[in-house]
Amino acid sequence: MKYPAFLIVAAFLCTALASALARAEAQAIRIVATTTDLADITRAICGDLAIVTSITTGQEDPHALSAKPGYVVSARDADLWIRIGMELEIGWEGPILRDSRNRRIQVGAPGHLDASTNVIRLDVPTQAITRAMGDVHPMGNPHYWLNPLNGRIVAKTITDKLCDLHPQHQDAFQQNLRNFQNDLDEHMFGQTLVARFGGAKLWRFLNDGTLKPQLAAADLGAGDGWYGLLEPYAGSYVVTYHRSWIYLLERFNLPVLAEMEPLPGVPPSGRHLAKLAQDMRDKQVRVILQEPFYNRKAADLLAKRSPATVLVRANACGGSAEATSYLAMLDSVIRGLHNALSNDTPQP
């Protein structure tokens, strides 16, 4: 039986395409990140040069994760392992790395990267830690990715590691880094301010406390980015469930009055909530911020006893329908805070 020529050509092209895709996949850098946010930032840096997966999904409490066989399988063939660090993964990273038997990605090996190396750290203990203090991390609070500046820093740390491991692709990695940082900077400050000053200079002004005078001297407003959205509410108190939001709230000068957990990792008690409700009424706190994986029953009860609205937002990429990327996750939280603080009704 003879087949038409166009079918023969089509079959040949399909075979060639499948072969090319297989070769590209075989040549791709295989990266496993412990969290979805690290994975998303890494994809932005690598483009189509890598296959990037994550251990977490963004929908769970990363502190409470357990090592599963599937995680070990994903780590077995990895060229690079990237972790949040600061003991966020202390309960499950060790068993995954050990059972993977992948020498490339063990702690201390070239293929193991601790993304926290250069970040700005908060809550670093200054005294001896005891169990009476709750789940306190001796290296500081590990939720640092919620400070957008730390996201910028992490992207640079990942890029440097990739350039060391794969110098033949360093031009692509560096260009992708510039694109990611510019995108983040425009989300933070708006396109107009970034075009006028450059993102790096704006971050420097913000960190040394001179951003407002610089903008006033240039006869410019606060911009239409995240900074401009929350700057009018600087100094407004917020209550959170767990002490995981301090990096984001401190970045935007929104002080945390208290956490609903009396100690990190300890569920709220009725006595603690009663005292907190009174403090919230005194301070006119308008927002209770918590992650979706915590039960919101206590938050709803606290809201009834105070002027506050409960704002449930994912603190990780993939943790909600809106959090489709690292930047989208931050955007969802920041816009939710803006709506709640401006007395608009936030999304449930």
HUFENCOR-V33301 format. One record per pair of residues at least 6 apart in sequence whose C-alpha atoms are under 8 Angstrom apart, sorted by sequence separation. I is the first residue (numbers start at 0). J is the second residue. D is the distance in whole Angstrom. If there is no record, write none. Layout:
# HUFENCOR-V33301
i = <I/I>
j = <J/J>
d = <D/D>
This chain:
# HUFENCOR-V33301
i = <32/55/74/82/102/103/104/105/143/144/162/204/214/221/248/260/261/289/301/302/313/316/317/321/322/338/339/31/42/103/104/128/162/214/220/248/259/260/261/302/312/315/316/317/321/322/338/42/96/97/103/161/185/193/259/260/316/42/96/128/184/192/201/204/221/313/316/322/336/41/162/188/211/245/261/299/315/321/335/161/287/298/316/317/335/124/259/316/38/123/124/185/188/259/315/38/123/124/158/184/314/38/123/124/158/287/313/314/37/54/123/237/239/242/259/35/122/123/181/235/236/237/238/241/35/121/122/158/180/233/234/235/236/237/238/239/240/241/257/314/30/32/34/35/120/121/233/234/235/236/237/238/239/240/241/312/313/27/28/29/30/31/32/33/34/35/120/233/234/236/237/238/239/240/287/289/291/312/27/28/29/30/31/32/33/34/35/52/74/120/155/230/232/238/242/284/285/286/287/288/289/290/291/27/28/29/30/31/32/33/34/35/74/121/154/229/241/283/284/285/286/287/288/289/290/291/27/31/34/120/241/256/283/284/285/286/287/288/289/290/312/71/75/77/79/80/119/283/286/288/290/62/65/66/70/71/74/75/76/78/79/118/154/226/276/280/310/24/61/62/64/65/66/75/77/78/154/279/280/310/61/63/64/71/72/74/77/279/291/62/66/67/71/276/277/279/66/84/151/272/276/310/80/81/82/83/84/85/119/192/267/79/80/81/82/83/84/118/191/308/78/79/80/81/82/83/151/79/81/188/189/190/118/188/189/190/117/118/188/189/310/117/147/188/189/310/311/187/188/310/115/186/187/188/309/114/117/185/186/187/188/259/116/147/31/114/31/114/37/37/112/31/37/236/238/29/30/33/236/237/240/29/30/31/32/33/34/112/236/237/238/239/240/241/29/30/31/32/33/34/235/236/237/238/239/240/28/29/30/31/32/33/86/236/237/238/239/240/286/28/30/85/237/85/86/85/286/85/87/148/285/286/33/85/86/109/285/85/84/83/240/145/146/147/142/145/146/142/144/145/140/143/142/146/229/225/228/228/229/36/225/229/232/225/228/44/41/44/40/44/41/121/45/45/44/134/135/44/46/133/134/45/132/133/134/44/132/133/43/44/133/43/44/43/186/183/186/145/147/145/60/58/59/58/58/57/57/58/57/57/58/59/56/57/58/56/57/58/56/39/36/35/36/35/35/39/40/39/36/36>
j = <38/61/80/88/108/109/110/111/149/150/168/210/220/227/254/266/267/295/307/308/319/322/323/327/328/344/345/38/49/110/111/135/169/221/227/255/266/267/268/309/319/322/323/324/328/329/345/50/104/105/111/169/193/201/267/268/324/51/105/137/193/201/210/213/230/322/325/331/345/51/172/198/221/255/271/309/325/331/345/172/298/309/327/328/346/136/271/328/51/136/137/198/201/272/328/52/137/138/172/198/328/53/138/139/173/302/328/329/53/70/139/253/255/258/275/52/139/140/198/252/253/254/255/258/53/139/140/176/198/251/252/253/254/255/256/257/258/259/275/332/49/51/53/54/139/140/252/253/254/255/256/257/258/259/260/331/332/47/48/49/50/51/52/53/54/55/140/253/254/256/257/258/259/260/307/309/311/332/48/49/50/51/52/53/54/55/56/73/95/141/176/251/253/259/263/305/306/307/308/309/310/311/312/49/50/51/52/53/54/55/56/57/96/143/176/251/263/305/306/307/308/309/310/311/312/313/50/54/57/143/264/279/306/307/308/309/310/311/312/313/335/95/99/101/103/104/143/307/310/312/314/87/90/91/95/96/99/100/101/103/104/143/179/251/301/305/335/50/87/88/90/91/92/101/103/104/180/305/306/336/88/90/91/98/99/101/104/306/318/90/94/95/99/304/305/307/95/113/180/301/305/339/110/111/112/113/114/115/149/222/297/110/111/112/113/114/115/149/222/339/110/111/112/113/114/115/183/112/114/221/222/223/152/222/223/224/152/153/223/224/345/153/183/224/225/346/347/224/225/347/153/224/225/226/347/153/156/224/225/226/227/298/156/187/73/156/74/157/81/82/157/77/83/282/284/76/77/80/283/284/287/77/78/79/80/81/82/160/284/285/286/287/288/289/78/79/80/81/82/83/284/285/286/287/288/289/78/79/80/81/82/83/136/286/287/288/289/290/336/79/81/136/288/137/138/138/339/139/141/202/339/340/88/140/141/164/340/141/141/141/298/244/246/247/243/246/247/244/246/247/243/246/246/250/333/330/333/334/336/144/333/337/340/334/337/154/154/157/154/158/157/246/171/172/172/262/263/173/175/262/263/175/262/263/264/175/263/264/175/176/265/176/179/179/326/326/330/314/329/329/292/291/292/292/313/313/314/315/315/316/317/318/316/317/318/317/318/319/318/316/315/315/316/316/317/324/325/325/324/325>
d = <5/7/8/8/7/7/4/6/6/5/7/5/6/5/6/5/6/8/8/6/6/5/6/7/4/6/6/7/7/5/5/7/5/7/8/7/8/5/8/7/8/7/6/7/7/8/6/8/7/8/7/7/6/7/6/8/5/6/6/7/7/8/7/8/7/7/5/7/8/7/7/8/8/7/7/7/7/7/6/7/7/6/8/8/7/8/8/6/6/8/6/8/8/7/6/6/7/7/6/5/7/6/6/7/7/8/7/8/8/6/4/7/7/6/8/8/5/7/7/8/6/6/6/6/6/6/5/7/8/7/6/5/5/5/6/7/5/7/8/8/7/7/5/8/6/6/5/5/7/6/6/5/5/5/6/7/7/8/6/6/6/6/6/5/6/6/7/6/6/6/8/6/6/6/6/8/6/6/5/4/5/5/5/5/5/5/6/8/7/8/7/7/8/7/7/8/6/5/6/6/6/6/6/5/6/6/6/5/6/6/7/6/7/8/7/7/7/8/6/4/5/5/5/5/5/6/6/7/7/7/7/8/6/6/6/6/6/6/6/5/8/5/5/8/7/6/7/8/7/7/6/6/7/5/7/7/6/7/7/6/6/7/8/7/6/5/7/8/7/7/7/6/7/5/8/7/8/6/6/8/7/8/7/6/7/7/7/7/8/7/7/8/5/6/8/8/6/6/6/7/6/8/6/6/6/6/7/7/7/6/7/4/5/5/5/5/6/5/7/7/6/6/6/6/6/6/7/7/7/8/5/8/6/6/5/8/7/7/7/4/7/7/8/4/8/7/7/5/6/7/7/5/5/6/8/6/7/7/6/6/7/8/8/8/7/7/6/7/7/8/8/6/8/7/7/7/5/8/8/6/8/5/6/6/6/6/7/8/6/7/6/5/7/7/5/5/5/5/5/7/7/8/5/5/5/5/6/7/6/6/6/7/7/8/6/6/6/8/8/8/8/7/7/8/7/5/6/7/6/8/7/7/8/7/7/8/6/5/7/7/8/7/5/7/6/6/5/7/8/5/8/6/7/6/8/8/8/7/8/8/7/6/7/8/6/7/7/8/6/7/7/7/8/6/6/8/7/8/8/5/5/7/6/5/6/5/8/6/7/6/7/8/7/7/8/7/8/7/8/7/7/8/6/7/8/8/8/8/5/6/7/8/8/5/4/6/4/7/7/8/6/7/5/6/7/6/7/6/7/5>
